[in-house]
Amino acid sequence: MDHDRQNQLIVDQFTAQAEPFAAYAPHSDENAMRLVREAAGIGPDDDVLDVACGPGLVACDFAAHARRVTGVDITPGMIDQASKLQASRGLANVDFSVVFSRYAFHHLLEPSAVLREMARVCRPGGRVVVVDVYSRDPEQGAAYDAVEKLRDPSHTKALGLDEFAALYESAGLKAEAPRFYGLDVKLDDLLRASDPEPGADDEVRRIFRADLGVDRLGVNAREIDGEVWFTFPIAVVVGRKL
């Protein structure tokens, strides 16, 4: 797939998802936000760049603690949502001691190139932080990627922890031990906030129900009161620019 087509897929998907993505409660979970904020070491002297900021959920959270936050995203609809959130919170400090990205690397065709650029614009001694879903091994990763592409055609690949480590090393960053959290979601709620191809949502439901008690997808699919729930495994990877 070429970069222009992938970028258009991302814009199409997240233009459709902009409002539901911004309103989807798990994306604003305070415990996860606090863990990420603490792992990134966000403080009053930091100037933060949020890469692929989406609707500005993290940027606006960081802006309450940092000196300045700048958010960039290729999807105009996401920037519109970020601007509304910024205005609603009265934030004015939204160039980089921290360069940050959340839930974006699994959409990238060349994550190594993006990470190198993030490292390039980071100050010496600053932190480069990536928060994203990760795979535990190639077999699980392939199964997860297949179903996730049905739900969201702009998905490319959930990286493994060893792949993240290699990316950070090649970008000249000294990586810390990753931190982890789980993002618990109800499948039908997530599908309503997504924009899959017609009929793909039913296939996603079938795959998840077949994975109950099996965990081939690596997301702890389970049934609660007749509804399928699962947990996105999220890694917080912090590297310091030497």
Phi and psi restraints in degrees (value plus and minus 20) as a CYANA .aco file:
   2 ASP   PHI    -106.5   -66.5
   2 ASP   PSI     145.9   185.9
   3 HIS   PHI     -86.9   -46.9
   3 HIS   PSI     -57.6   -17.6
   4 ASP   PHI     -82.3   -42.3
   4 ASP   PSI     -63.5   -23.5
   5 ARG   PHI     -85.6   -45.6
   5 ARG   PSI     -62.2   -22.2
   6 GLN   PHI     -84.0   -44.0
   6 GLN   PSI     -63.4   -23.4
   7 ASN   PHI     -81.0   -41.0
   7 ASN   PSI     -59.1   -19.1
   8 GLN   PHI     -87.8   -47.8
   8 GLN   PSI     -58.3   -18.3
   9 LEU   PHI     -79.0   -39.0
   9 LEU   PSI     -64.3   -24.3
  10 ILE   PHI     -82.7   -42.7
  10 ILE   PSI     -67.2   -27.2
  11 VAL   PHI     -81.9   -41.9
  11 VAL   PSI     -64.8   -24.8
  12 ASP   PHI     -81.3   -41.3
  12 ASP   PSI     -68.2   -28.2
  13 GLN   PHI     -81.7   -41.7
  13 GLN   PSI     -66.5   -26.5
  14 PHE   PHI    -110.2   -70.2
  14 PHE   PSI     -30.0    10.0
  15 THR   PHI     -89.2   -49.2
  15 THR   PSI     -64.8   -24.8
  16 ALA   PHI     -86.3   -46.3
  16 ALA   PSI     -53.3   -13.3
  17 GLN   PHI    -113.0   -73.0
  17 GLN   PSI     -24.6    15.4
  18 ALA   PHI     -72.9   -32.9
  18 ALA   PSI     -74.1   -34.1
  19 GLU   PHI     -88.8   -48.8
  19 GLU   PSI     -69.2   -29.2
  20 PRO   PHI     -84.0   -44.0
  20 PRO   PSI     -53.7   -13.7
  21 PHE   PHI     -82.5   -42.5
  21 PHE   PSI     -65.0   -25.0
  22 ALA   PHI     -84.3   -44.3
  22 ALA   PSI     -55.3   -15.3
  23 ALA   PHI    -107.5   -67.5
  23 ALA   PSI     -30.8     9.2
  24 TYR   PHI     -91.0   -51.0
  24 TYR   PSI      93.2   133.2
  25 ALA   PHI     -74.5   -34.5
  25 ALA   PSI     -63.1   -23.1
  26 PRO   PHI     -77.7   -37.7
  26 PRO   PSI     -45.0    -5.0
  27 HIS   PHI     -92.2   -52.2
  27 HIS   PSI     -35.2     4.8
  28 SER   PHI    -134.6   -94.6
  28 SER   PSI      -2.8    37.2
  29 ASP   PHI     -74.4   -34.4
  29 ASP   PSI     103.6   143.6
  30 GLU   PHI     -87.0   -47.0
  30 GLU   PSI     -57.2   -17.2
  31 ASN   PHI     -83.9   -43.9
  31 ASN   PSI     -62.4   -22.4
  32 ALA   PHI     -85.9   -45.9
  32 ALA   PSI     -62.0   -22.0
  33 MET   PHI     -78.9   -38.9
  33 MET   PSI     -64.5   -24.5
  34 ARG   PHI     -84.3   -44.3
  34 ARG   PSI     -63.1   -23.1
  35 LEU   PHI     -80.0   -40.0
  35 LEU   PSI     -66.0   -26.0
  36 VAL   PHI     -84.2   -44.2
  36 VAL   PSI     -64.1   -24.1
  37 ARG   PHI     -81.6   -41.6
  37 ARG   PSI     -62.4   -22.4
  38 GLU   PHI     -90.9   -50.9
  38 GLU   PSI     -59.8   -19.8
  39 ALA   PHI     -83.0   -43.0
  39 ALA   PSI     -58.2   -18.2
  40 ALA   PHI     -96.0   -56.0
  40 ALA   PSI     -34.3     5.7
  41 GLY   PHI      48.4    88.4
  41 GLY   PSI      15.2    55.2
  42 ILE   PHI     -87.7   -47.7
  42 ILE   PSI     107.1   147.1
  43 GLY   PHI    -162.6  -122.6
  43 GLY   PSI     158.5   198.5
  44 PRO   PHI     -87.0   -47.0
  44 PRO   PSI     -33.6     6.4
  45 ASP   PHI    -116.8   -76.8
  45 ASP   PSI     -17.7    22.3
  46 ASP   PHI    -108.8   -68.8
  46 ASP   PSI     118.9   158.9
  47 ASP   PHI    -129.6   -89.6
  47 ASP   PSI      97.7   137.7
  48 VAL   PHI    -131.4   -91.4
  48 VAL   PSI     116.0   156.0
  49 LEU   PHI    -129.1   -89.1
  49 LEU   PSI      99.5   139.5
  50 ASP   PHI    -121.4   -81.4
  50 ASP   PSI      87.3   127.3
  51 VAL   PHI    -107.2   -67.2
  51 VAL   PSI     109.8   149.8
  52 ALA   PHI      38.9    78.9
  52 ALA   PSI      38.2    78.2
  53 CYS   PHI     -92.0   -52.0
  53 CYS   PSI     -33.1     6.9
  54 GLY   PHI      40.6    80.6
  54 GLY   PSI    -158.5  -118.5
  55 PRO   PHI    -101.3   -61.3
  55 PRO   PSI      -7.2    32.8
  56 GLY   PHI      62.9   102.9
  56 GLY   PSI      -2.9    37.1
  57 LEU   PHI     -81.8   -41.8
  57 LEU   PSI     -68.3   -28.3
  58 VAL   PHI     -94.9   -54.9
  58 VAL   PSI     -61.7   -21.7
  59 ALA   PHI     -76.3   -36.3
  59 ALA   PSI     -63.6   -23.6
  60 CYS   PHI     -92.3   -52.3
  60 CYS   PSI     -52.3   -12.3
  61 ASP   PHI     -86.1   -46.1
  61 ASP   PSI     -67.5   -27.5
  62 PHE   PHI     -82.2   -42.2
  62 PHE   PSI     -54.6   -14.6
  63 ALA   PHI     -83.5   -43.5
  63 ALA   PSI     -42.1    -2.1
  64 ALA   PHI     -96.2   -56.2
  64 ALA   PSI     -29.5    10.5
  65 HIS   PHI    -145.6  -105.6
  65 HIS   PSI     -42.3    -2.3
  66 ALA   PHI    -120.8   -80.8
  66 ALA   PSI     149.4   189.4
  67 ARG   PHI     -91.4   -51.4
  67 ARG   PSI     -63.8   -23.8
  68 ARG   PHI    -174.6  -134.6
  68 ARG   PSI     123.9   163.9
  69 VAL   PHI    -150.6  -110.6
  69 VAL   PSI     111.3   151.3
  70 THR   PHI    -137.0   -97.0
  70 THR   PSI     107.4   147.4
  71 GLY   PHI    -130.8   -90.8
  71 GLY   PSI     116.6   156.6
  72 VAL   PHI    -148.8  -108.8
  72 VAL   PSI     123.6   163.6
  73 ASP   PHI    -178.1  -138.1
  73 ASP   PSI     127.3   167.3
  74 ILE   PHI    -104.8   -64.8
  74 ILE   PSI     -27.4    12.6
  75 THR   PHI    -121.0   -81.0
  75 THR   PSI      89.6   129.6
  76 PRO   PHI     -74.9   -34.9
  76 PRO   PSI     -58.3   -18.3
  77 GLY   PHI     -81.5   -41.5
  77 GLY   PSI     -55.2   -15.2
  78 MET   PHI     -88.2   -48.2
  78 MET   PSI     -61.3   -21.3
  79 ILE   PHI     -83.3   -43.3
  79 ILE   PSI     -58.3   -18.3
  80 ASP   PHI     -78.1   -38.1
  80 ASP   PSI     -65.7   -25.7
  81 GLN   PHI     -84.5   -44.5
  81 GLN   PSI     -59.7   -19.7
  82 ALA   PHI     -83.0   -43.0
  82 ALA   PSI     -61.2   -21.2
  83 SER   PHI     -84.4   -44.4
  83 SER   PSI     -60.3   -20.3
  84 LYS   PHI     -83.6   -43.6
  84 LYS   PSI     -63.0   -23.0
  85 LEU   PHI     -84.8   -44.8
  85 LEU   PSI     -62.8   -22.8
  86 GLN   PHI     -79.4   -39.4
  86 GLN   PSI     -66.9   -26.9
  87 ALA   PHI     -83.9   -43.9
  87 ALA   PSI     -59.7   -19.7
  88 SER   PHI     -85.7   -45.7
  88 SER   PSI     -46.3    -6.3
  89 ARG   PHI    -118.8   -78.8
  89 ARG   PSI     -19.8    20.2
  90 GLY   PHI      44.7    84.7
  90 GLY   PSI      15.9    55.9
  91 LEU   PHI    -113.6   -73.6
  91 LEU   PSI     114.7   154.7
  92 ALA   PHI    -137.4   -97.4
  92 ALA   PSI     -29.5    10.5
  93 ASN   PHI    -123.4   -83.4
  93 ASN   PSI      18.6    58.6
  97 SER   PHI    -103.4   -63.4
  97 SER   PSI     -39.9     0.1
  98 VAL   PHI    -151.2  -111.2
  98 VAL   PSI     107.3   147.3
  99 VAL   PHI    -135.9   -95.9
  99 VAL   PSI     104.1   144.1
 100 PHE   PHI    -152.1  -112.1
 100 PHE   PSI     128.2   168.2
 101 SER   PHI    -169.7  -129.7
 101 SER   PSI     112.8   152.8
 102 ARG   PHI    -144.6  -104.6
 102 ARG   PSI     111.9   151.9
 103 TYR   PHI      37.5    77.5
 103 TYR   PSI      16.2    56.2
 104 ALA   PHI    -142.0  -102.0
 104 ALA   PSI     -50.1   -10.1
 105 PHE   PHI     -84.5   -44.5
 105 PHE   PSI     -45.9    -5.9
 106 HIS   PHI     -95.3   -55.3
 106 HIS   PSI     -19.7    20.3
 107 HIS   PHI    -121.2   -81.2
 107 HIS   PSI     -24.7    15.3
 108 LEU   PHI    -112.4   -72.4
 108 LEU   PSI     119.4   159.4
 109 LEU   PHI     -98.5   -58.5
 109 LEU   PSI     -52.9   -12.9
 110 GLU   PHI    -151.0  -111.0
 110 GLU   PSI      54.8    94.8
 111 PRO   PHI     -80.4   -40.4
 111 PRO   PSI     -49.7    -9.7
 112 SER   PHI     -83.9   -43.9
 112 SER   PSI     -60.2   -20.2
 113 ALA   PHI     -85.6   -45.6
 113 ALA   PSI     -58.7   -18.7
 114 VAL   PHI     -87.0   -47.0
 114 VAL   PSI     -64.3   -24.3
 115 LEU   PHI     -84.4   -44.4
 115 LEU   PSI     -59.4   -19.4
 116 ARG   PHI     -81.4   -41.4
 116 ARG   PSI     -60.1   -20.1
 117 GLU   PHI     -88.3   -48.3
 117 GLU   PSI     -58.7   -18.7
 118 MET   PHI     -80.4   -40.4
 118 MET   PSI     -62.8   -22.8
 119 ALA   PHI     -85.0   -45.0
 119 ALA   PSI     -57.8   -17.8
 120 ARG   PHI     -81.7   -41.7
 120 ARG   PSI     -60.6   -20.6
 121 VAL   PHI    -107.8   -67.8
 121 VAL   PSI     -20.5    19.5
 122 CYS   PHI    -104.9   -64.9
 122 CYS   PSI     123.5   163.5
 123 ARG   PHI     -89.3   -49.3
 123 ARG   PSI     130.2   170.2
 124 PRO   PHI     -75.8   -35.8
 124 PRO   PSI     112.0   152.0
 125 GLY   PHI      67.0   107.0
 125 GLY   PSI     -27.9    12.1
 126 GLY   PHI    -101.6   -61.6
 126 GLY   PSI     158.3   198.3
 127 ARG   PHI    -136.7   -96.7
 127 ARG   PSI     119.5   159.5
 128 VAL   PHI    -133.1   -93.1
 128 VAL   PSI     102.7   142.7
 129 VAL   PHI    -144.5  -104.5
 129 VAL   PSI     106.6   146.6
 130 VAL   PHI    -141.6  -101.6
 130 VAL   PSI     108.0   148.0
 131 VAL   PHI    -137.4   -97.4
 131 VAL   PSI     100.4   140.4
 132 ASP   PHI    -183.9  -143.9
 132 ASP   PSI     144.7   184.7
 133 VAL   PHI     -83.9   -43.9
 133 VAL   PSI     129.0   169.0
 134 TYR   PHI    -156.8  -116.8
 134 TYR   PSI     138.6   178.6
 135 SER   PHI    -123.4   -83.4
 135 SER   PSI     132.7   172.7
 136 ARG   PHI    -112.0   -72.0
 136 ARG   PSI     -45.0    -5.0
 137 ASP   PHI    -184.4  -144.4
 137 ASP   PSI     145.2   185.2
 138 PRO   PHI     -79.4   -39.4
 138 PRO   PSI     -58.6   -18.6
 139 GLU   PHI     -85.9   -45.9
 139 GLU   PSI     -68.5   -28.5
 140 GLN   PHI     -83.2   -43.2
 140 GLN   PSI     -61.7   -21.7
 141 GLY   PHI     -80.7   -40.7
 141 GLY   PSI     -60.4   -20.4
 142 ALA   PHI     -85.4   -45.4
 142 ALA   PSI     -61.4   -21.4
 143 ALA   PHI     -85.5   -45.5
 143 ALA   PSI     -63.3   -23.3
 144 TYR   PHI     -83.7   -43.7
 144 TYR   PSI     -66.3   -26.3
 145 ASP   PHI     -79.2   -39.2
 145 ASP   PSI     -59.3   -19.3
 146 ALA   PHI     -82.6   -42.6
 146 ALA   PSI     -65.8   -25.8
 147 VAL   PHI     -95.0   -55.0
 147 VAL   PSI     -52.9   -12.9
 148 GLU   PHI     -88.9   -48.9
 148 GLU   PSI     -53.4   -13.4
 149 LYS   PHI     -87.1   -47.1
 149 LYS   PSI     -49.2    -9.2
 150 LEU   PHI     -86.6   -46.6
 150 LEU   PSI     -62.8   -22.8
 151 ARG   PHI     -92.0   -52.0
 151 ARG   PSI     -59.5   -19.5
 152 ASP   PHI    -159.8  -119.8
 152 ASP   PSI      79.0   119.0
 153 PRO   PHI     -81.1   -41.1
 153 PRO   PSI     -33.0     7.0
 154 SER   PHI    -104.7   -64.7
 154 SER   PSI     -24.9    15.1
 155 HIS   PHI     -87.3   -47.3
 155 HIS   PSI     120.4   160.4
 156 THR   PHI    -132.8   -92.8
 156 THR   PSI     -81.8   -41.8
 157 LYS   PHI    -183.0  -143.0
 157 LYS   PSI     114.9   154.9
 158 ALA   PHI    -105.0   -65.0
 158 ALA   PSI      96.8   136.8
 159 LEU   PHI     -92.8   -52.8
 159 LEU   PSI     129.9   169.9
 160 GLY   PHI    -104.2   -64.2
 160 GLY   PSI     142.8   182.8
 161 LEU   PHI     -81.8   -41.8
 161 LEU   PSI     -55.2   -15.2
 162 ASP   PHI     -86.7   -46.7
 162 ASP   PSI     -54.1   -14.1
 163 GLU   PHI     -89.1   -49.1
 163 GLU   PSI     -60.8   -20.8
 164 PHE   PHI     -79.9   -39.9
 164 PHE   PSI     -64.7   -24.7
 165 ALA   PHI     -79.6   -39.6
 165 ALA   PSI     -62.6   -22.6
 166 ALA   PHI     -86.1   -46.1
 166 ALA   PSI     -59.5   -19.5
 167 LEU   PHI     -82.6   -42.6
 167 LEU   PSI     -64.2   -24.2
 168 TYR   PHI     -85.2   -45.2
 168 TYR   PSI     -61.3   -21.3
 169 GLU   PHI     -84.0   -44.0
 169 GLU   PSI     -63.5   -23.5
 170 SER   PHI     -88.5   -48.5
 170 SER   PSI     -43.4    -3.4
 171 ALA   PHI    -107.3   -67.3
 171 ALA   PSI     -18.2    21.8
 172 GLY   PHI      55.8    95.8
 172 GLY   PSI       9.8    49.8
 173 LEU   PHI    -131.3   -91.3
 173 LEU   PSI     119.5   159.5
 174 LYS   PHI    -111.8   -71.8
 174 LYS   PSI      84.9   124.9
 175 ALA   PHI    -101.7   -61.7
 175 ALA   PSI     121.2   161.2
 176 GLU   PHI    -106.6   -66.6
 176 GLU   PSI     149.0   189.0
 177 ALA   PHI     -83.1   -43.1
 177 ALA   PSI     111.6   151.6
 178 PRO   PHI     -82.6   -42.6
 178 PRO   PSI     133.9   173.9
 179 ARG   PHI    -129.0   -89.0
 179 ARG   PSI     140.5   180.5
 180 PHE   PHI    -157.3  -117.3
 180 PHE   PSI     130.8   170.8
 181 TYR   PHI    -172.4  -132.4
 181 TYR   PSI     146.1   186.1
 182 GLY   PHI    -132.1   -92.1
 182 GLY   PSI     120.1   160.1
 183 LEU   PHI    -127.2   -87.2
 183 LEU   PSI      82.7   122.7
 184 ASP   PHI    -101.2   -61.2
 184 ASP   PSI     107.9   147.9
 185 VAL   PHI    -157.8  -117.8
 185 VAL   PSI     128.7   168.7
 186 LYS   PHI    -109.3   -69.3
 186 LYS   PSI     107.1   147.1
 187 LEU   PHI     -75.0   -35.0
 187 LEU   PSI     -67.2   -27.2
 188 ASP   PHI     -85.5   -45.5
 188 ASP   PSI     -55.6   -15.6
 189 ASP   PHI     -83.1   -43.1
 189 ASP   PSI     -62.7   -22.7
 190 LEU   PHI     -84.2   -44.2
 190 LEU   PSI     -61.8   -21.8
 191 LEU   PHI     -83.9   -43.9
 191 LEU   PSI     -56.4   -16.4
 192 ARG   PHI     -87.3   -47.3
 192 ARG   PSI     -47.8    -7.8
 193 ALA   PHI    -109.5   -69.5
 193 ALA   PSI     -19.1    20.9
 194 SER   PHI    -127.3   -87.3
 194 SER   PSI    -199.0  -159.0
 195 ASP   PHI    -158.3  -118.3
 195 ASP   PSI      45.0    85.0
 196 PRO   PHI     -93.6   -53.6
 196 PRO   PSI     145.1   185.1
 197 GLU   PHI     -83.6   -43.6
 197 GLU   PSI     134.5   174.5
 198 PRO   PHI     -74.4   -34.4
 198 PRO   PSI     109.1   149.1
 199 GLY   PHI      66.4   106.4
 199 GLY   PSI     -36.1     3.9
 200 ALA   PHI     -88.6   -48.6
 200 ALA   PSI     -48.7    -8.7
 201 ASP   PHI     -83.5   -43.5
 201 ASP   PSI     -57.2   -17.2
 202 ASP   PHI     -86.4   -46.4
 202 ASP   PSI     -57.8   -17.8
 203 GLU   PHI     -87.7   -47.7
 203 GLU   PSI     -57.7   -17.7
 204 VAL   PHI     -81.3   -41.3
 204 VAL   PSI     -64.8   -24.8
 205 ARG   PHI     -81.3   -41.3
 205 ARG   PSI     -61.2   -21.2
 206 ARG   PHI     -82.5   -42.5
 206 ARG   PSI     -64.1   -24.1
 207 ILE   PHI     -84.4   -44.4
 207 ILE   PSI     -62.5   -22.5
 208 PHE   PHI     -87.0   -47.0
 208 PHE   PSI     -59.5   -19.5
 209 ARG   PHI     -86.6   -46.6
 209 ARG   PSI     -55.1   -15.1
 210 ALA   PHI     -88.7   -48.7
 210 ALA   PSI     -38.6     1.4
 211 ASP   PHI    -114.1   -74.1
 211 ASP   PSI     -22.8    17.2
 212 LEU   PHI     -80.9   -40.9
 212 LEU   PSI     105.2   145.2
 213 GLY   PHI      56.0    96.0
 213 GLY   PSI     -18.0    22.0
 214 VAL   PHI    -129.9   -89.9
 214 VAL   PSI     -68.4   -28.4
 215 ASP   PHI      43.7    83.7
 215 ASP   PSI      15.7    55.7
 216 ARG   PHI     -85.2   -45.2
 216 ARG   PSI     -50.2   -10.2
 217 LEU   PHI     -96.5   -56.5
 217 LEU   PSI     -37.6     2.4
 218 GLY   PHI      55.1    95.1
 218 GLY   PSI       5.6    45.6
 219 VAL   PHI    -145.3  -105.3
 219 VAL   PSI      -5.0    35.0
 220 ASN   PHI      32.9    72.9
 220 ASN   PSI      31.4    71.4
 221 ALA   PHI     -81.2   -41.2
 221 ALA   PSI     113.4   153.4
 222 ARG   PHI    -170.9  -130.9
 222 ARG   PSI     139.5   179.5
 223 GLU   PHI    -128.3   -88.3
 223 GLU   PSI     107.3   147.3
 224 ILE   PHI    -148.5  -108.5
 224 ILE   PSI      96.7   136.7
 225 ASP   PHI      31.3    71.3
 225 ASP   PSI      23.0    63.0
 226 GLY   PHI      61.1   101.1
 226 GLY   PSI     -22.4    17.6
 227 GLU   PHI    -128.7   -88.7
 227 GLU   PSI     124.7   164.7
 228 VAL   PHI    -106.4   -66.4
 228 VAL   PSI     105.4   145.4
 229 TRP   PHI    -137.0   -97.0
 229 TRP   PSI     136.1   176.1
 230 PHE   PHI    -173.8  -133.8
 230 PHE   PSI     154.6   194.6
 231 THR   PHI    -148.2  -108.2
 231 THR   PSI      97.8   137.8
 232 PHE   PHI     -89.2   -49.2
 232 PHE   PSI     103.5   143.5
 233 PRO   PHI    -101.7   -61.7
 233 PRO   PSI      99.7   139.7
 234 ILE   PHI    -134.3   -94.3
 234 ILE   PSI     112.1   152.1
 235 ALA   PHI    -128.6   -88.6
 235 ALA   PSI     120.8   160.8
 236 VAL   PHI    -131.5   -91.5
 236 VAL   PSI      89.0   129.0
 237 VAL   PHI    -130.6   -90.6
 237 VAL   PSI     100.7   140.7
 238 VAL   PHI    -136.3   -96.3
 238 VAL   PSI     110.9   150.9
 239 GLY   PHI    -150.7  -110.7
 239 GLY   PSI     122.8   162.8
 240 ARG   PHI    -121.8   -81.8
 240 ARG   PSI     115.7   155.7
 241 LYS   PHI     -99.3   -59.3
 241 LYS   PSI     103.2   143.2
